[in-house]
Amino acid sequence: MATSPCSSSGVSSSSSSGLGADAGLEIRTRSVEQTLVPLVSQITTLINHKDKPKRSDKTLQAIQRVGQAVNLAVGRFVTVGEAIANENHELKEEMSVACIEARRAGETIAQLTDVASLDHPESDSHITIFTDKTGVVKAARLLLSSVTKVLVLADRIVIKQIITSRNKVLATMEQLEKVSSFQEFVQIFSQFGNEMVEFAHLTGDRQNDLKDEKKKARMAASRAVLEKCTMMLLTASKTCLRHPDCESARINKDGVFHRMRLALEQVIEIVTDSRPNGENEMAPISIYSGIKEFKNKVEGLRENLYFLSKENLSTMLEVILEHTEDFTDSAYTSHEHREHILELSKQAKMELEQLVSVWMQAQNQKTKDLMEDLEVAILKTCQCMNELKREVHSAATSLAADLLKYHTDHMVLKALKITGVEGNLEAVAEYTCKLSEQKEQLVEMCRLLRHVSGTEPLEITCIHAEDTFQVTGPQIISAAETLALHPSSKIAKENLEVFCEAWESQLSDMSLLLREINDVFEGRRGEKRVYLSLPRPGKHNANLKALKPVKLDTEEQAKIAKLGLELHLLTSDVDSETEKWEDQENEIVQHGQGMSSMAYSMYLFTRGEGLLKTTQDLFHQAEIFATEGTKLASALHALSDQVHDDDKPLLLLEAEKLISMCKQLQITAKASAQGKSATFTKVDACILKTRNVMTLLCQLLPLCCKLLRKNKVGNGCLKPAPPWKEDRIRTGTNARTPERRVDMFGIKSLENHVTNMTFLESK
């Protein structure tokens, strides 16, 4: 049977020196893992060669070539490791020992595979791979262990760079907190901006290199906080400098600094894999994960009747049912959902009692009838849990959909801005109470969504959203109070705008999160795909120049970032349009939602996030997007046959436009591109053409809806007004339409700075 040299100790354990006191040789990044792949492959080939009585010259030469190749590769690798050791004295001793071990193991393998010139490779006078298989395995394990040790030590340098960068940011933040003049603030903030850009690049690389999807999601959440807080810090600090005696302005500024420090600390916890004061990370179990584990245990009874106790199963169910109280006790859960959840909870207890009864009998006597009864009990228990899962999912997502739709007009925020500028402290106090109520609703929504999110990364995103609403609500209130006290202050007005935009942005993100949660539940999107990022030259392997990632200059980054943000806004617009349709199963809606989902993935690519990790992933996504657009055009043609003759030409014209644009996108996505310049041009063209298609889609959806209403085709299209019960905000004569936001992230000044922070950090 084929064996791997890393099957027992290999790359997962610590050897005689080096990392004994550290966390072994655990590999946490994809770049380290991928660097080891070819070495493991070559060594495994050597160890698993077939021992035949007669060996041809060709076989002997091949074995020798592999052995020499391993030795040469290790030699080059060790040279890089020694150079790193010389530049980093704190690692020099450990790195030197690991390099010596690796070189020795490489030479041993070369000697044992030096068989091509021997007439009798098995000769006792010359120890070879054929006479000392154990020696080869030992050398292979030592080699993999030492090479892994070098890589893990080199990875410590990356961690050190992130920590050093964080320390610079913290030091500059302390200076910013203490400044007393605008001139000094502007000078220090310029330095702070540069340091934040550097920190964003380092952490972006690290985020995409992490193997653990949960840590990846936590890192993304922390980096999102830092990104948004950078602009908040600017306006909050300026407001405090302009109004130094204003208590609400000071509270507002202190809140931003505190939140940024927490986010910086969390980034360091993730990269160092540590918790403060040795705490263990204990996130509460969600209903979904609890049901999944419970069902696995129940279904395991088919294979083994004795692997767990009935008390274990009962305890697991009790924990799940305790969590359902978050729904039944919530003021925002509908009466119908509450009753169904309580009924299913009661039924689950009964089904488990029946299962335990049959299970205990089957342990004593395995008759055919009893085993059939056990199978029925298992199926009924699992079915009940599935129904419970479906019910809590429906309760959480319907609440979220209603709340997000109800708050989409941002009436409270508009009222706060208007009454703040008027200096109406009494009205501001009234609307801050309204905002506090809204915050409680949204926080509860996030808590319930976490229970049904389906994956750990989405759970973390729900927790991040909850924290954002909890923190941003009071910050908006303090900013509004400051403006009401200083109604003529332009900077106080701008500061309130920034915090309101952060709130609006989080609401928009919640719509996208809700769609992802529904996609996971309905099986349209499962666990994230696994990607192995390429080794980074200069970090882990000096002999892979051809794989060097493309680095974009500032102008290229800004261009792609701008397109990405436009794409994000368009996906939100398309989602808003599709949500208006009563018939969500309509073919036009289905294609529109699919295209929006793919466009959002492409937007995430421009930030160095999401499922699309390489340019090839992006180009492939663009092809699929174009195909979906062509299918939508076919649906438009079908609709044209059902509308009046007067409307048909316009619809057909738009359909032909869509077909033409999708064909152009497919041609662009399939075209070959070699080199940095050509690749960037192709990426730029794909995103630009996708944006153009999405712009057309934003026009098509309301047009189709209008034609459906006019011609009364199908079941109609627009949903009736939501049944959500709450007093609407009335601003009377003060109600005005604010200017449309420039973008979703509150970027007004320092646009280039924020752009550099948020996109393609790891491309």
C-alpha positions in Angstrom: 0.0 0.0 0.0 1.3 3.5 -0.9 2.5 5.5 2.1 3.5 9.1 2.6 6.5 10.2 4.6 4.3 12.7 6.5 1.7 10.1 7.4 2.9 9.7 11.0 5.2 12.5 12.1 5.9 14.3 8.9 5.0 17.9 8.7 2.6 17.9 11.7 5.0 17.3 14.5 8.0 18.9 16.0 11.3 17.2 15.7 14.4 17.3 17.9 15.0 21.0 17.8 13.4 24.3 16.9 9.7 24.5 17.6 9.4 22.2 20.5 7.8 24.8 22.8 5.8 26.4 20.0 2.6 25.1 18.5 4.4 22.2 16.8 4.6 22.5 13.1 1.0 23.4 12.4 0.6 24.9 9.0 -1.9 27.8 9.1 -1.3 29.4 5.7 -1.9 28.2 2.2 1.4 29.5 0.9 3.4 27.3 3.3 1.2 24.3 2.5 1.5 24.8 -1.3 5.3 25.2 -1.1 5.5 21.7 0.5 3.2 20.0 -2.1 5.9 19.3 -4.8 8.4 18.2 -2.2 6.0 15.8 -0.6 5.0 14.5 -4.1 8.7 13.7 -5.0 9.5 12.1 -1.7 6.4 10.0 -1.8 7.3 8.9 -5.3 10.7 7.7 -4.1 9.3 5.8 -1.1 6.5 4.2 -3.0 8.5 2.9 -5.9 7.8 -0.8 -6.6 10.4 -3.3 -5.5 10.9 -5.5 -8.5 13.6 -8.2 -8.8 14.8 -6.8 -12.1 15.1 -3.0 -12.5 15.8 -1.4 -15.9 18.4 1.3 -16.4 15.6 3.7 -17.1 14.0 3.1 -13.7 17.4 3.5 -11.9 18.1 6.7 -13.8 14.7 8.1 -12.9 15.2 7.3 -9.2 18.5 9.0 -9.2 17.2 12.1 -11.1 14.4 12.5 -8.5 16.9 12.2 -5.6 19.2 14.7 -7.1 16.4 17.1 -7.9 15.2 16.9 -4.3 18.7 17.6 -3.0 19.3 20.6 -5.4 15.9 22.1 -4.5 16.6 21.7 -0.8 20.0 23.3 -1.4 18.5 26.4 -3.0 15.7 26.5 -0.4 18.3 26.3 2.5 20.3 29.2 0.9 17.2 31.4 1.2 16.6 30.2 4.7 20.1 31.1 5.7 19.7 34.5 4.2 16.6 35.1 6.2 18.4 33.9 9.4 21.2 36.5 8.8 18.6 39.3 8.4 16.6 38.3 11.5 18.9 37.6 14.5 16.1 36.6 16.8 15.4 33.6 14.6 19.0 32.9 13.6 19.7 30.0 15.9 16.4 28.1 15.2 16.6 28.8 11.5 20.2 27.7 11.2 19.5 24.4 13.0 16.5 23.8 10.7 18.6 24.6 7.6 21.4 22.2 8.7 18.9 19.4 9.2 17.3 20.0 5.9 20.6 20.1 4.0 21.8 16.9 5.8 18.5 15.1 4.9 18.7 16.2 1.3 22.2 14.9 1.0 21.2 11.6 2.6 18.4 11.2 0.0 20.8 12.0 -2.8 23.3 9.3 -1.5 20.6 6.7 -1.1 19.3 7.3 -4.6 22.7 7.2 -6.3 22.0 3.9 -8.0 22.1 4.5 -11.7 25.8 3.6 -12.1 25.6 0.4 -10.0 25.4 -3.1 -11.6 23.8 -4.5 -8.4 22.0 -1.7 -6.5 21.2 -4.2 -3.7 24.9 -4.8 -3.1 25.8 -4.9 0.6 28.8 -2.7 0.0 26.7 0.3 -1.0 23.6 1.3 1.1 20.9 2.5 -1.3 17.1 3.1 -1.4 16.8 -0.6 -2.2 18.7 -1.9 0.8 17.7 0.7 3.4 14.1 1.6 2.9 13.8 2.6 6.6 16.7 5.0 6.1 14.9 6.7 3.3 11.7 7.1 5.3 13.7 8.6 8.2 15.5 11.0 5.9 12.3 12.0 4.2 10.6 12.7 7.6 13.5 14.7 8.8 13.6 16.6 5.5 9.9 17.5 5.6 10.0 18.4 9.3 13.0 20.7 8.8 11.7 22.3 5.6 8.4 22.9 7.3 10.2 24.4 10.3 12.1 26.8 8.0 8.8 27.8 6.4 7.0 28.3 9.7 9.9 30.3 11.0 9.9 32.5 7.9 6.2 32.9 8.4 6.9 34.4 11.9 8.6 37.2 10.1 5.4 38.0 8.2 3.6 38.0 11.6 6.3 40.3 13.0 5.8 42.7 10.1 2.0 42.9 10.9 2.7 43.4 14.6 5.2 46.2 13.8 2.8 47.8 11.5 0.0 47.7 14.1 2.3 49.2 16.7 3.1 52.1 14.3 -0.6 52.7 13.8 -1.3 52.6 17.5 1.5 55.1 18.3 0.2 57.5 15.7 -3.3 57.1 17.0 -2.1 58.2 20.4 -0.6 61.3 18.9 -3.9 62.0 17.0 -5.8 61.8 20.3 -3.7 64.4 21.9 -3.4 67.0 19.1 -4.8 70.5 19.9 -4.4 72.3 16.5 -5.7 71.6 13.0 -2.3 72.1 11.4 -0.8 69.4 13.7 -3.7 67.1 13.1 -3.5 67.3 9.3 0.2 66.5 9.4 -0.1 63.5 11.7 -3.2 62.2 10.0 -1.3 62.1 6.7 1.3 59.9 8.3 -1.6 57.8 9.9 -3.2 57.3 6.5 0.1 55.9 5.0 0.5 53.6 8.0 -3.1 52.3 7.6 -2.5 51.6 3.9 0.6 49.5 4.8 -1.3 47.7 7.5 -4.2 47.0 5.1 -1.9 45.5 2.5 -0.1 43.2 5.0 -3.4 42.0 6.6 -5.0 41.6 3.2 -2.3 39.3 2.2 -2.6 37.4 5.5 -6.4 37.1 5.2 -6.2 35.5 1.8 -3.4 33.2 2.9 -5.2 31.8 6.0 -6.4 28.2 5.7 -9.1 28.5 8.4 -12.2 30.0 6.9 -13.4 31.1 10.4 -10.3 33.1 11.0 -10.6 34.5 7.5 -14.0 35.8 8.3 -12.9 37.3 11.6 -10.0 39.0 9.8 -12.4 40.4 7.1 -14.7 41.8 9.8 -11.9 43.5 11.7 -10.5 45.0 8.5 -13.9 46.3 7.5 -14.1 48.0 10.9 -10.7 49.7 10.4 -11.7 50.7 6.8 -14.9 52.4 7.9 -13.5 53.9 11.1 -10.7 55.7 9.3 -13.1 58.2 7.8 -15.0 58.4 11.1 -11.8 59.1 12.9 -11.0 62.0 10.5 -14.4 63.8 10.9 -14.9 63.0 14.6 -11.4 64.4 15.4 -12.0 67.5 13.3 -15.4 68.1 15.0 -13.7 67.7 18.4 -11.0 70.2 17.5 -13.6 72.7 16.2 -15.7 72.3 19.3 -13.3 71.4 22.1 -15.8 72.0 24.9 -18.6 69.9 23.4 -19.0 66.7 25.5 -21.0 64.8 22.8 -18.2 65.5 20.3 -15.7 64.1 22.7 -17.8 61.0 23.3 -18.2 60.5 19.6 -14.4 60.7 19.0 -13.5 58.4 21.9 -15.9 55.8 20.6 -14.1 55.7 17.2 -10.7 55.4 18.8 -11.9 52.6 21.1 -13.4 50.7 18.3 -10.3 50.9 16.1 -8.1 49.7 19.0 -10.4 46.7 19.5 -10.2 45.9 15.8 -6.4 46.2 15.7 -6.2 43.9 18.7 -8.4 41.3 17.1 -6.2 41.3 14.0 -3.2 40.5 16.1 -5.1 37.8 18.0 -5.9 36.1 14.6 -2.4 36.3 13.1 -0.7 35.2 16.3 -3.4 32.6 17.1 -3.7 33.9 20.6 -6.4 35.1 23.0 -5.9 37.7 25.8 -5.1 36.3 29.2 -5.1 32.8 27.7 -8.9 32.8 27.1 -10.4 30.1 24.9 -12.6 31.3 22.1 -16.0 30.0 23.0 -18.7 31.2 20.6 -22.2 30.2 21.5 -23.5 27.3 19.4 -26.1 28.2 16.8 -29.3 26.2 16.3 -28.1 25.1 12.8 -24.8 23.7 14.1 -26.5 22.1 17.1 -29.1 20.4 14.8 -26.4 19.2 12.4 -24.4 17.6 15.2 -27.5 16.1 16.8 -28.6 14.5 13.5 -25.1 13.1 12.9 -25.2 11.4 16.3 -28.7 10.0 15.7 -27.8 8.7 12.3 -24.7 7.2 13.7 -26.9 4.7 15.7 -27.3 2.8 12.4 -23.7 1.8 12.5 -23.1 1.6 16.3 -25.7 1.3 19.0 -23.2 1.8 21.8 -21.0 4.8 20.8 -22.9 7.3 23.0 -25.4 7.4 25.8 -29.0 8.4 25.8 -28.1 11.2 28.3 -25.8 12.7 25.7 -28.5 12.8 23.1 -31.0 14.3 25.6 -28.6 17.0 26.6 -27.9 17.9 23.0 -31.6 18.3 22.3 -32.1 20.4 25.4 -29.4 22.8 24.3 -31.0 23.2 20.9 -34.4 23.8 22.4 -33.0 26.3 24.8 -31.7 28.3 21.8 -35.1 28.2 20.2 -36.2 30.3 23.1 -34.3 33.2 21.4 -37.1 33.0 18.8 -40.1 32.2 21.0 -39.1 35.0 23.6 -38.4 37.6 20.9 -41.0 40.4 20.6 -40.3 40.4 16.8 -41.2 36.8 16.1 -44.7 36.4 14.6 -47.4 34.6 16.6 -47.6 31.9 13.9 -43.8 31.2 13.9 -43.8 31.1 17.7 -46.6 28.6 17.8 -45.0 26.4 15.2 -41.6 26.4 16.9 -43.2 25.5 20.2 -45.1 22.6 18.6 -42.0 21.3 16.8 -40.0 21.5 20.1 -42.6 19.4 21.9 -42.7 16.9 19.0 -38.9 16.7 19.0 -38.9 15.6 22.6 -41.5 13.0 21.9 -39.6 11.6 18.9 -36.4 11.4 20.9 -38.3 9.5 23.7 -39.6 7.0 21.2 -36.1 6.7 19.6 -34.4 6.1 23.0 -37.0 3.4 23.8 -36.4 1.4 20.6 -32.7 2.0 20.8 -32.5 0.6 24.4 -34.5 -2.5 23.2 -32.2 -3.0 20.2 -29.1 -3.0 22.4 -30.5 -6.0 24.3 -32.0 -7.8 21.3 -31.1 -7.1 17.7 -34.1 -8.6 15.9 -35.1 -7.6 12.4 -38.3 -6.0 13.6 -36.5 -3.9 16.3 -33.9 -2.7 13.7 -36.7 -1.7 11.4 -38.4 0.2 14.2 -35.1 1.9 15.0 -34.7 3.0 11.4 -38.2 4.5 11.4 -37.5 6.3 14.8 -34.2 7.7 13.4 -36.0 9.0 10.2 -38.9 10.5 12.2 -36.5 12.2 14.6 -34.3 13.7 11.8 -37.4 14.8 9.9 -38.7 16.6 12.9 -35.3 18.4 13.4 -35.3 19.4 9.7 -38.8 20.9 10.1 -37.6 22.8 13.2 -34.6 24.1 11.3 -36.9 25.2 8.4 -39.2 26.9 10.8 -36.5 29.0 12.6 -35.0 29.8 9.3 -38.3 31.1 8.0 -38.8 33.1 11.2 -35.4 34.7 11.1 -35.3 35.5 7.4 -38.9 36.8 7.1 -38.2 39.1 10.0 -35.0 40.3 8.4 -36.6 40.8 5.0 -39.5 42.9 6.6 -37.1 45.0 8.7 -34.7 45.7 5.9 -37.4 46.7 3.6 -39.1 48.9 6.2 -35.9 50.8 7.1 -34.7 51.1 3.5 -36.0 54.8 3.3 -33.7 55.8 6.3 -36.4 58.2 7.5 -35.0 58.5 11.0 -31.5 59.4 9.7 -33.0 62.0 7.4 -35.0 63.5 10.3 -31.9 63.6 12.5 -29.9 65.5 9.9 -32.7 68.0 9.3 -33.5 68.6 13.0 -29.8 68.8 13.8 -29.2 71.5 11.2 -32.2 73.4 12.7 -30.7 73.2 16.2 -34.0 71.6 17.4 -32.7 69.7 20.5 -36.2 68.4 21.4 -36.8 66.9 18.0 -33.3 65.4 17.9 -34.0 63.7 21.3 -37.2 62.3 19.9 -35.6 60.9 16.8 -32.6 59.5 18.8 -35.2 57.4 20.7 -36.6 56.2 17.4 -33.1 55.3 16.3 -32.4 53.4 19.5 -35.6 51.4 18.9 -34.5 50.7 15.3 -31.1 49.6 16.6 -32.7 47.1 19.0 -34.7 45.6 16.2 -31.7 45.2 13.9 -29.5 43.8 16.7 -32.2 41.2 17.5 -32.4 40.4 13.7 -28.7 39.8 13.6 -28.9 37.5 16.6 -31.6 35.4 15.1 -29.9 35.3 11.7 -26.8 33.9 13.3 -28.7 30.9 14.5 -29.7 30.1 10.9 -26.6 31.3 9.0 -25.5 27.8 8.0 -21.8 28.3 8.0 -19.2 29.6 10.5 -18.0 32.4 8.3 -21.6 33.7 7.9 -22.1 33.3 11.6 -19.1 35.6 12.2 -20.5 38.1 9.7 -23.8 38.2 11.6 -21.9 38.8 14.9 -19.9 41.6 13.2 -23.2 43.1 11.9 -24.7 43.0 15.4 -21.6 44.7 16.9 -21.7 47.4 14.1 -25.3 48.3 14.8 -24.7 48.3 18.6 -21.8 50.7 18.3 -22.8 52.9 15.3 -26.3 53.7 16.8 -24.9 55.6 19.9 -22.3 57.2 17.7 -24.9 58.6 15.3 -26.8 59.9 18.4 -23.7 61.7 19.8 -22.9 63.2 16.3 -26.6 64.4 16.0 -26.5 66.0 19.4 -23.2 67.8 18.5 -24.8 69.2 15.3 -27.9 70.3 17.2 -25.7 72.2 19.7 -23.7 73.7 16.8 -26.2 73.9 13.9 -24.0 76.1 11.7 -21.0 73.9 12.0 -20.1 72.4 8.6 -17.7 69.8 10.1 -20.4 68.6 12.6 -22.8 68.2 9.7 -20.2 66.2 7.7 -19.4 64.1 10.7 -23.1 63.1 11.1 -23.2 62.3 7.4 -20.3 59.9 7.7 -21.9 58.0 10.6 -25.2 57.8 8.9 -23.6 56.5 5.7 -21.9 53.8 7.8 -25.4 52.8 9.1 -26.9 52.8 5.6 -23.9 50.8 4.3 -24.4 48.1 7.0 -28.1 47.9 6.2 -27.2 47.4 2.5 -24.6 44.7 3.6 -27.4 43.0 5.6 -29.5 42.5 2.4 -26.5 40.8 0.8 -25.9 38.7 3.9 -29.6 37.6 3.9 -29.3 36.5 0.3 -26.2 34.4 1.1 -27.9 32.8 4.1 -30.9 31.9 1.9 -28.5 30.6 -0.8 -26.8 28.2 1.7 -30.2 27.0 3.1 -31.5 26.3 -0.4 -28.3 24.6 -1.6 -27.3 27.2 -4.1 -24.1 28.0 -2.3 -22.4 25.5 0.0 -19.2 25.8 2.0 -16.6 28.0 0.4 -14.3 26.3 -2.1 -10.8 25.6 -1.1 -8.0 27.4 -2.9 -4.3 26.9 -2.5 -2.6 30.2 -3.1 0.7 30.3 -4.9 4.0 30.3 -3.0 5.2 33.8 -2.6 8.7 34.3 -4.1 11.1 36.0 -1.6 9.0 34.7 1.3 9.2 31.0 1.1 10.8 29.9 -2.2 13.3 31.8 -4.3 13.0 29.4 -7.2 9.5 30.2 -8.4 9.9 33.5 -10.3 7.3 32.5 -12.9 4.6 32.4 -10.2 5.2 35.9 -8.9 1.9 37.6 -8.3 1.1 40.7 -10.3 1.5 44.0 -8.4 -0.6 46.9 -9.6 0.5 50.5 -9.3 -1.6 53.1 -7.5 -3.4 54.3 -10.6 -4.4 50.8 -11.7 -5.6 50.0 -8.1 -7.7 53.1 -8.0 -9.3 52.4 -11.4 -10.2 48.8 -10.5 -11.4 49.9 -7.0 -13.7 52.5 -8.5 -15.2 50.0 -11.0 -15.6 47.5 -8.1 -17.5 50.0 -6.0 -19.8 50.9 -8.9 -20.5 47.2 -9.4 -21.4 46.9 -5.7 -23.9 49.7 -5.9 -25.4 48.2 -9.1 -25.9 44.8 -7.4 -27.7 46.6 -4.5 -29.9 48.4 -7.1 -30.7 45.1 -8.9 -31.4 43.4 -5.6 -33.8 46.2 -4.7 -35.6 45.8 -8.0 -35.9 42.0 -7.8 -37.3 42.2 -4.2 -40.2 44.3 -5.5 -41.5 41.3 -7.6 -44.3 39.3 -6.0 -43.5 36.3 -8.2 -40.0 35.4 -7.0 -40.1 32.3 -9.2 -40.4 34.4 -12.4 -37.7 33.4 -14.8 -36.6 37.1 -15.3 -36.2 37.5 -11.5 -34.3 34.3 -11.2 -31.8 35.2 -13.9 -31.5 38.8 -12.5 -30.7 37.5 -9.0 -28.2 35.0 -10.4 -26.4 37.8 -12.3 -26.4 40.0 -9.3 -24.9 37.3 -7.1 -22.1 36.7 -9.7 -21.4 40.5 -10.1 -21.1 40.8 -6.3 -18.5 38.0 -6.3 -16.6 40.0 -8.9 -16.8 43.1 -6.7 -15.3 41.1 -3.8 -12.5 40.1 -6.1 -11.6 43.8 -6.5 -11.1 43.9 -2.7 -9.0 40.8 -2.6 -11.8 38.9 -0.8 -14.5 36.4 -1.6 -14.5 33.1 -3.6 -12.7 34.4 -6.7 -9.0 34.1 -5.8 -7.2 34.4 -9.1 -7.7 36.3 -12.4 -8.6 33.0 -14.0 -11.5 32.6 -11.5 -12.6 36.1 -12.4 -12.5 35.4 -16.1 -14.4 32.2 -15.7 -17.0 34.0 -13.6 -17.4 36.6 -16.3 -18.1 33.9 -18.9 -20.8 32.3 -16.7 -22.2 35.8 -16.0 -22.5 36.4 -19.8 -24.2 33.1 -20.3 -26.8 33.9 -17.6 -27.3 37.3 -19.4 -28.0 35.4 -22.6 -30.6 33.3 -20.9 -32.2 36.4 -19.5 -32.4 37.8 -23.1 -34.2 34.6 -24.1 -36.7 35.1 -21.3 -37.2 38.7 -22.5 -38.0 37.4 -26.0 -40.6 35.0 -24.5 -42.1 37.9 -22.6 -42.3 40.0 -25.8 -44.7 37.4 -27.3 -47.1 38.1 -24.4 -47.2 41.9 -24.5 -49.0 44.3 -26.7 -47.6 45.2 -30.1 -46.8 48.7 -29.0 -44.5 47.5 -26.3 -42.8 44.7 -28.2 -40.2 46.8 -30.2 -38.8 48.4 -27.0 -38.5 45.1 -25.2 -36.9 43.4 -28.2 -34.4 46.3 -28.6 -33.3 46.0 -25.0 -33.0 42.2 -25.3 -30.8 42.6 -28.4 -28.7 45.1 -26.5 -28.2 42.6 -23.7 -27.2 39.8 -26.1 -24.7 42.0 -27.8 -23.1 43.1 -24.5 -23.0 39.5 -23.2 -21.3 38.3 -26.4 -18.6 41.1 -26.0 -18.0 40.1 -22.4 -17.6 36.4 -23.4 -15.1 37.3 -26.1 -13.1 39.4 -23.6 -13.2 36.8 -20.9 -12.0 34.1 -23.3 -9.2 36.2 -24.9 -5.6 35.2 -23.9 -3.5 37.6 -21.8 0.2 37.3 -21.1 2.1 39.6 -18.7 1.1 42.2 -16.1 -0.2 44.9 -18.5 -2.3 42.6 -20.6 -3.8 40.8 -17.6 -4.7 44.2 -16.0 -6.3 45.3 -19.2 -8.3 42.1 -19.4 -9.4 42.4 -15.7 -10.4 46.0 -16.2 -12.3 45.2 -19.4 -14.2 42.3 -17.8 -15.3 44.3 -14.8 -16.2 47.3 -17.0 -18.3 45.2 -19.3 -20.0 43.5 -16.4 -20.8 46.9 -14.9 -22.4 47.9 -18.2 -24.5 44.8 -18.3 -25.6 45.4 -14.7 -26.5 49.0 -15.6 -28.7 47.7 -18.4 -30.2 45.1 -16.0 -31.2 47.9 -13.6 -33.2 49.5 -16.4 -34.7 46.2 -17.7 -36.2 45.0 -14.4 -38.5 47.9 -13.8 -39.4 48.0 -17.5 -40.4 44.3 -17.4 -42.4 45.0 -14.2 -44.2 47.9 -15.8 -45.1 45.8 -18.9 -46.3 42.9 -16.8 -48.6 45.3 -14.9 -49.8 47.0 -18.1 -50.5 43.7 -19.9 -51.5 41.8 -16.8 -49.2 38.8 -17.6 -48.8 36.1 -15.0 -49.5 36.8 -11.3 -48.5 40.4 -11.3 -45.1 41.6 -10.1 -45.1 44.0 -7.3 -45.5 42.9 -3.7 -48.1 44.6 -1.5 -47.0 46.9 1.2 -45.2 45.0 4.0 -47.3 44.2 7.1 -44.6 45.4 9.4 -46.2 47.4 12.3 -44.6 50.6 13.5 -45.5 54.3 13.4 -44.0 55.9 10.3 -41.7 58.9 10.8 -43.3 62.1 9.8 -41.1 65.1 9.2 -43.9 67.4 8.0 -42.7 70.6 6.4 -39.1 69.7 7.3 -39.0 66.6 5.1 -36.5 67.1 2.3 -34.8 64.7 -0.1 -31.1 64.6 0.8 -28.4 64.4 -1.9 -27.7 60.9 -3.1 -24.7 59.3 -1.6 -21.6 59.2 -3.7 -20.8 55.6 -2.6 -21.6 53.1 0.1 -18.5 53.6 2.2 -18.8 57.3 3.1 -15.7 58.2 1.1 -15.7 61.9 0.5 -12.2 63.2 1.2 -9.1 61.0 1.3 -10.8 58.8 -1.4 -7.5 57.5 -2.7 -6.3 56.6 0.8 -9.4 54.5 1.5 -9.3 53.0 -2.0 -5.8 51.8 -1.4 -6.9 50.2 1.9 -9.8 48.3 0.5 -8.9 46.7 -2.8 -6.6 44.1 -4.2 -4.4 44.0 -1.2 -3.2 40.5 -2.1 -3.3 40.5 -5.8 
